[in-house]
Amino acid sequence: MFTGRIKGINIGSWLLMEGYILGGRNIPESRFKQDFRKSYGLRGLQEFEEIFRNTYITEDDFQNIAAISANAIRLPFNCRLIETKPYTYTERGFIFLDKAFAWAKKHNLGVILDLHAARGAQNCDWHGDSDGKAHFWENAEFRDRTCALWEKVADRYKSHPALIGYDVLNEPVIAKEREDALRKFYAKAVKRIRAVDKKHRIFLEGNLWATRIDFLSDLLLDDEITISIHAYEPLSYTFNFTPFLRFPGTMDAETWDATRIARYLTTYADFARKHKTRIFVGEFGINWRGGFWGEAQWLEAMLEAFDSWGFEYTYWTYKAVAGHAFPDGLYQFLPNNKYVRREGPVFGWENYITLWKKERSQIIDSWKTWNFTPNQEIIASLRRHFKG
């Protein structure tokens, strides 16, 4: 069983594909797959998915993560990976989760399973595989199916030595005045998971993209329930939404430096002390612009704050096509081939659809990690703190 303080990496866009990570528009995964299926049929889509998952991440990637002294991975997945129909599950998807657990065990990594996209979508964003609405909150069956899915997952992996626990719902978003609905869902999910697995950790993320947590204090029902936050502030800088901002510096009419970062995180440290619980920073990361705009300083300030308060954390994300916005990877794909095509008019992964028939071998090769460039500054910084 995993022991120690979690310090690790997210493996994004493997078991849920994200547009920007694959160099393209942030359309939902389900929409991309619908378009792919129109051209190649169901069997063609299934073949594409299997090839992608068998290529984009392999055991070598788990070895890479272990080599920088990480002890954990957070593994985002789409409910559709394993739930094909209501309360019906497929071995096709579990094969890849099984592989992840086997590789993690071999390389002494713990696994946090993160439900990144629940049935109906728990937020309105592409990473929730949403059509633009969060139907999860309006449909009781979607919430029940999510609890049933976690029962199935917990029953399968509760005895696996690499399991750390279950991140119940990635970045839920519901109006503040309706937060009681999120609290009630969490209470139900915890009860049903605990009926299957009484010992592994359960991670509960705050509302509004894992930022608001005060209303969760009464859900700390046992020592293995952990409150999870995501820490990307200030977004205009870390996501490069406003170009040419520098850290430390003035952003959004405030001076942001290491002291301001510490103050931003103090609320969560206070919560942890008051309620005698742990804080897990499930995601934090930065869009890398060559290191010329203080990216390394921002990262170091975040890591110093996490370590000073004993926060656990996993960096977002392992690998990505280098782009102009959103946090990218420890490994970056730098070339501008026809499957990236930064000049448009079609960007990144949507080019797979038109080119797959004639150029599949080249597309497949572009997914392999050895064609990505390691970001040595980020890796070095994380390694220092992972070892500390």
C-alpha positions as CSV (number, residue, x, y, z in Angstrom):
1,M,0.0,0.0,0.0
2,F,1.3,3.5,-0.9
3,T,2.7,5.5,2.0
4,G,4.4,8.9,2.1
5,R,3.6,12.3,0.7
6,I,2.3,12.4,-2.9
7,K,4.7,14.2,-5.3
8,G,4.0,13.3,-8.9
9,I,2.9,14.0,-12.4
10,N,-0.5,14.0,-14.3
11,I,-0.6,11.9,-17.5
12,G,-3.1,14.0,-19.4
13,S,-4.6,13.3,-22.9
14,W,-4.0,9.5,-22.8
15,L,-7.3,8.1,-21.4
16,L,-9.1,11.3,-22.3
17,M,-7.9,13.2,-25.3
18,E,-7.6,17.0,-24.9
19,G,-7.4,19.3,-27.9
20,Y,-4.7,21.8,-26.8
21,I,-2.4,19.0,-25.6
22,L,-2.6,17.5,-29.1
23,G,-2.0,20.9,-30.7
24,G,-5.6,21.7,-31.6
25,R,-8.8,23.3,-30.7
26,N,-10.4,22.5,-27.4
27,I,-13.4,20.7,-28.7
28,P,-14.8,17.8,-26.6
29,E,-13.2,14.4,-27.1
30,S,-16.7,13.0,-28.0
31,R,-17.1,15.5,-30.8
32,F,-13.6,14.7,-32.3
33,K,-14.5,11.0,-32.2
34,Q,-17.9,11.5,-33.8
35,D,-16.2,13.3,-36.7
36,F,-13.5,10.6,-36.9
37,R,-16.3,7.9,-37.0
38,K,-18.1,9.6,-39.8
39,S,-15.0,9.1,-42.0
40,Y,-13.8,5.7,-40.8
41,G,-16.8,4.0,-39.1
42,L,-17.0,2.5,-35.6
43,R,-14.4,-0.2,-36.3
44,G,-12.0,2.4,-37.6
45,L,-12.5,4.6,-34.6
46,Q,-11.9,1.7,-32.2
47,E,-8.7,0.9,-34.1
48,F,-7.6,4.5,-33.9
49,E,-8.2,4.7,-30.2
50,E,-6.3,1.5,-29.4
51,I,-3.3,2.6,-31.5
52,F,-3.3,6.0,-29.9
53,R,-3.4,4.6,-26.4
54,N,-0.8,1.9,-27.1
55,T,1.6,4.6,-28.6
56,Y,1.1,7.9,-26.8
57,I,2.0,6.4,-23.4
58,T,4.0,3.3,-22.8
59,E,5.9,1.7,-20.0
60,D,8.9,3.9,-20.9
61,D,6.9,7.0,-19.9
62,F,6.3,5.5,-16.4
63,Q,10.0,4.9,-16.2
64,N,10.7,8.5,-17.2
65,I,8.4,9.7,-14.4
66,A,10.1,7.5,-11.8
67,A,13.5,8.6,-13.0
68,I,12.8,12.2,-11.8
69,S,12.0,10.8,-8.3
70,A,8.3,11.2,-8.6
71,N,6.4,8.7,-6.5
72,A,2.9,9.0,-8.0
73,I,0.8,9.6,-11.1
74,R,-2.6,11.1,-11.4
75,L,-4.4,9.4,-14.2
76,P,-7.3,11.4,-15.8
77,F,-9.9,9.2,-17.6
78,N,-13.2,9.6,-19.4
79,C,-16.2,7.6,-18.0
80,R,-16.7,6.5,-21.6
81,L,-13.5,4.6,-21.4
82,I,-15.1,1.9,-19.4
83,E,-18.9,2.6,-19.3
84,T,-20.4,2.0,-22.7
85,K,-24.1,1.9,-21.7
86,P,-25.9,2.7,-18.5
87,Y,-24.3,0.5,-15.7
88,T,-22.5,-1.5,-18.4
89,Y,-18.7,-1.7,-18.6
90,T,-16.2,-2.8,-21.1
91,E,-13.0,-4.7,-20.7
92,R,-11.6,-2.8,-23.7
93,G,-11.1,0.3,-21.5
94,F,-10.0,-1.6,-18.4
95,I,-7.1,-3.0,-20.4
96,F,-5.4,0.4,-20.4
97,L,-6.0,1.0,-16.7
98,D,-4.7,-2.5,-16.0
99,K,-1.5,-1.6,-17.9
100,A,-1.1,1.6,-16.0
101,F,-1.3,-0.2,-12.7
102,A,1.2,-2.9,-13.8
103,W,3.7,-0.3,-15.0
104,A,3.2,1.8,-11.9
105,K,3.9,-1.2,-9.6
106,K,7.0,-2.1,-11.6
107,H,8.4,1.5,-11.3
108,N,7.3,2.1,-7.7
109,L,4.7,4.7,-8.5
110,G,1.3,5.1,-6.9
111,V,-1.8,5.7,-8.9
112,I,-4.6,8.2,-8.3
113,L,-7.5,7.5,-10.6
114,D,-9.1,10.8,-11.7
115,L,-12.6,10.9,-13.2
116,H,-11.9,13.8,-15.6
117,A,-15.2,13.5,-17.5
118,A,-18.3,12.2,-15.8
119,R,-21.5,11.1,-17.5
120,G,-23.3,14.3,-18.6
121,A,-20.3,16.5,-17.7
122,Q,-19.7,18.0,-14.3
123,N,-18.6,21.3,-15.9
124,C,-19.1,23.1,-19.2
125,D,-15.6,22.6,-20.5
126,W,-13.9,20.5,-23.1
127,H,-11.9,18.6,-20.5
128,G,-15.2,17.4,-19.0
129,D,-16.2,16.2,-22.5
130,S,-19.1,18.7,-22.3
131,D,-21.4,19.9,-25.1
132,G,-21.3,23.3,-23.4
133,K,-23.6,22.4,-20.5
134,A,-23.1,20.5,-17.2
135,H,-26.0,18.0,-17.5
136,F,-24.5,16.1,-14.5
137,W,-26.2,18.4,-12.1
138,E,-29.7,18.2,-13.7
139,N,-29.9,14.4,-14.1
140,A,-29.9,12.2,-11.0
141,E,-29.2,9.1,-13.2
142,F,-25.9,10.6,-14.3
143,R,-24.9,11.0,-10.6
144,D,-26.0,7.5,-9.8
145,R,-24.1,6.1,-12.7
146,T,-21.0,7.9,-11.5
147,C,-21.3,6.3,-8.1
148,A,-21.8,2.9,-9.7
149,L,-18.8,3.4,-11.9
150,W,-16.6,4.1,-8.9
151,E,-18.0,1.0,-7.2
152,K,-16.9,-1.0,-10.2
153,V,-13.5,0.6,-10.4
154,A,-12.8,0.4,-6.6
155,D,-13.8,-3.3,-6.6
156,R,-11.3,-4.0,-9.4
157,Y,-8.3,-2.1,-8.0
158,K,-8.8,-2.0,-4.2
159,S,-6.3,-4.8,-3.7
160,H,-3.7,-3.5,-6.1
161,P,-0.5,-2.4,-4.4
162,A,0.0,0.7,-6.6
163,L,-3.4,2.2,-5.8
164,I,-3.4,5.5,-3.9
165,G,-7.1,6.3,-4.3
166,Y,-9.9,7.8,-6.2
167,D,-10.3,11.5,-7.3
168,V,-14.1,11.4,-7.5
169,L,-14.8,14.4,-9.8
170,N,-12.4,16.6,-11.6
171,E,-13.1,20.3,-11.5
172,P,-16.8,20.4,-10.7
173,V,-18.6,23.6,-11.5
174,I,-21.9,24.5,-10.0
175,A,-23.4,27.8,-8.9
176,K,-22.3,28.8,-5.4
177,E,-25.8,28.9,-4.1
178,R,-26.2,25.2,-5.2
179,E,-23.1,23.9,-3.7
180,D,-25.1,21.7,-1.4
181,A,-25.9,19.5,-4.4
182,L,-22.1,18.9,-4.8
183,R,-21.8,18.1,-1.1
184,K,-24.7,15.6,-1.3
185,F,-23.2,13.9,-4.3
186,Y,-19.8,13.6,-2.6
187,A,-21.4,12.2,0.5
188,K,-23.2,9.6,-1.6
189,A,-20.1,8.7,-3.6
190,V,-18.0,8.3,-0.5
191,K,-20.6,6.0,1.1
192,R,-20.7,3.8,-1.9
193,I,-17.0,3.7,-2.4
194,R,-16.4,2.9,1.2
195,A,-18.9,0.0,1.0
196,V,-16.4,-1.5,-1.5
197,D,-13.0,-0.2,-0.3
198,K,-12.6,1.0,3.3
199,K,-8.9,1.8,3.3
200,H,-7.8,3.8,0.2
201,R,-7.8,7.5,-0.1
202,I,-10.8,9.5,-1.6
203,F,-10.0,12.9,-3.0
204,L,-12.8,15.5,-3.1
205,E,-12.2,18.5,-5.3
206,G,-13.6,22.0,-4.5
207,N,-16.2,23.8,-6.5
208,L,-15.4,26.2,-9.4
209,W,-12.6,24.2,-10.9
210,A,-11.3,22.9,-7.6
211,T,-10.8,26.3,-5.9
212,R,-13.7,26.7,-3.3
213,I,-13.4,24.2,-0.5
214,D,-14.8,25.6,2.7
215,F,-18.2,24.0,2.2
216,L,-16.5,20.5,2.2
217,S,-15.4,20.5,5.8
218,D,-18.2,18.2,7.0
219,L,-17.2,15.5,4.5
220,L,-13.9,14.8,6.3
221,L,-15.4,11.5,7.6
222,D,-12.2,9.6,8.0
223,D,-8.5,10.1,7.8
224,E,-8.3,8.9,4.2
225,I,-10.4,11.6,2.8
226,T,-8.4,14.4,1.3
227,I,-9.5,17.8,-0.1
228,S,-8.1,18.5,-3.5
229,I,-7.4,21.9,-5.1
230,H,-6.0,23.1,-8.5
231,A,-3.6,26.0,-8.4
232,Y,-2.9,27.9,-11.6
233,E,-3.1,31.5,-10.4
234,P,-2.7,34.0,-11.9
235,L,-4.4,32.5,-15.0
236,S,-3.6,35.4,-17.3
237,Y,0.1,34.6,-16.7
238,T,0.3,30.8,-16.3
239,F,-2.0,30.1,-19.2
240,N,-0.4,32.9,-21.3
241,F,-3.9,34.4,-21.9
242,T,-2.2,37.9,-21.8
243,P,1.1,37.8,-23.6
244,F,4.4,39.2,-22.3
245,L,3.5,39.1,-18.6
246,R,6.5,38.4,-16.5
247,F,6.9,36.8,-13.0
248,P,7.5,38.4,-10.7
249,G,5.5,41.4,-11.9
250,T,2.2,43.2,-12.2
251,M,-0.7,41.0,-13.5
252,D,-4.4,41.8,-13.2
253,A,-3.7,45.0,-11.3
254,E,-1.7,43.1,-8.6
255,T,1.9,42.4,-8.0
256,W,2.5,38.7,-8.2
257,D,5.7,37.3,-6.6
258,A,6.6,34.5,-4.2
259,T,5.0,36.3,-1.3
260,R,1.7,36.8,-3.2
261,I,1.7,33.1,-4.2
262,A,2.1,32.2,-0.5
263,R,-0.7,34.5,0.4
264,Y,-3.0,33.0,-2.3
265,L,-2.3,29.5,-0.9
266,T,-2.6,30.4,2.7
267,T,-6.4,29.9,2.7
268,Y,-5.9,26.3,1.9
269,A,-3.2,25.9,4.5
270,D,-5.5,27.4,7.1
271,F,-8.2,25.0,6.1
272,A,-5.9,22.0,6.5
273,R,-4.8,23.2,10.0
274,K,-8.3,23.9,11.2
275,H,-9.7,20.6,10.0
276,K,-6.6,18.5,10.6
277,T,-6.6,17.2,7.0
278,R,-4.3,17.1,4.0
279,I,-4.4,19.3,0.9
280,F,-3.6,17.7,-2.4
281,V,-2.8,20.0,-5.3
282,G,-4.1,17.8,-8.1
283,E,-3.1,20.2,-10.8
284,F,-0.7,23.1,-11.2
285,G,1.5,24.1,-14.2
286,I,2.5,26.8,-16.6
287,N,2.7,27.5,-20.3
288,W,6.4,27.5,-21.1
289,R,7.7,30.4,-23.2
290,G,11.3,29.4,-23.3
291,G,11.8,30.4,-19.7
292,F,12.2,34.1,-20.6
293,W,9.1,35.3,-18.7
294,G,9.9,34.0,-15.2
295,E,8.2,30.6,-15.6
296,A,10.9,28.8,-13.6
297,Q,10.5,31.4,-10.8
298,W,6.8,30.9,-10.7
299,L,7.2,27.2,-10.5
300,E,9.8,27.4,-7.8
301,A,7.6,29.7,-5.7
302,M,4.7,27.3,-6.0
303,L,6.8,24.3,-5.0
304,E,8.4,26.1,-2.1
305,A,4.9,27.0,-0.8
306,F,3.6,23.5,-1.2
307,D,6.5,22.0,0.6
308,S,6.5,24.6,3.4
309,W,2.9,23.6,4.2
310,G,3.2,19.9,3.5
311,F,0.8,20.0,0.5
312,E,0.8,17.0,-1.8
313,Y,0.9,17.6,-5.5
314,T,0.9,16.4,-9.1
315,Y,2.2,18.6,-11.9
316,W,0.1,19.2,-15.1
317,T,1.1,17.6,-17.4
318,Y,3.5,15.0,-18.6
319,K,3.6,15.7,-22.4
320,A,2.0,18.1,-24.9
321,V,2.3,19.8,-28.2
322,A,4.0,23.1,-27.4
323,G,1.4,25.9,-27.9
324,H,0.8,29.5,-27.2
325,A,-1.7,28.9,-24.3
326,F,-2.5,26.6,-21.4
327,P,0.0,24.6,-19.3
328,D,2.1,22.3,-21.5
329,G,4.3,19.3,-20.7
330,L,7.5,18.1,-19.2
331,Y,8.0,16.8,-22.7
332,Q,7.1,19.2,-25.5
333,F,6.4,18.4,-29.2
334,L,8.2,21.3,-31.0
335,P,8.0,20.5,-34.7
336,N,5.3,22.1,-36.9
337,N,4.4,19.1,-39.0
338,K,1.1,18.7,-40.9
339,Y,-0.4,17.0,-37.9
340,V,0.2,20.1,-35.8
341,R,-0.1,22.8,-38.4
342,R,0.1,25.8,-36.0
343,E,-0.6,28.1,-39.0
344,G,-4.1,26.5,-39.5
345,P,-6.7,26.6,-40.9
346,V,-7.1,23.2,-39.2
347,F,-5.1,22.7,-36.0
348,G,-3.5,19.7,-34.4
349,W,-5.6,16.6,-33.8
350,E,-8.4,17.5,-36.2
351,N,-5.8,17.0,-39.0
352,Y,-5.7,13.3,-38.0
353,I,-9.2,12.8,-39.5
354,T,-8.3,13.9,-43.0
355,L,-4.7,12.4,-43.0
356,W,-5.2,9.1,-41.1
357,K,-5.9,7.0,-44.2
358,K,-2.8,7.9,-46.1
359,E,-0.4,8.9,-43.3
360,R,-1.2,6.9,-40.3
361,S,2.3,5.6,-39.8
362,Q,3.7,9.2,-39.7
363,I,0.9,10.3,-37.3
364,I,1.6,7.4,-35.0
365,D,5.3,8.2,-35.0
366,S,4.5,11.8,-34.0
367,W,2.8,10.5,-30.8
368,K,5.9,8.7,-29.5
369,T,7.6,10.4,-26.6
370,W,11.1,10.1,-28.1
371,N,9.9,12.8,-30.6
372,F,9.1,15.2,-27.8
373,T,11.8,17.4,-26.3
374,P,12.3,17.2,-22.5
375,N,11.9,20.6,-20.7
376,Q,15.0,20.3,-18.6
377,E,14.3,23.3,-16.4
378,I,10.9,22.1,-15.3
379,I,12.3,18.5,-14.8
380,A,15.2,19.7,-12.7
381,S,13.0,21.9,-10.5
382,L,10.5,19.1,-9.9
383,R,13.2,16.6,-9.3
384,R,14.7,18.8,-6.6
385,H,11.4,19.0,-4.8
386,F,10.5,15.4,-5.3
387,K,13.7,14.4,-3.6
388,G,13.3,16.9,-0.8
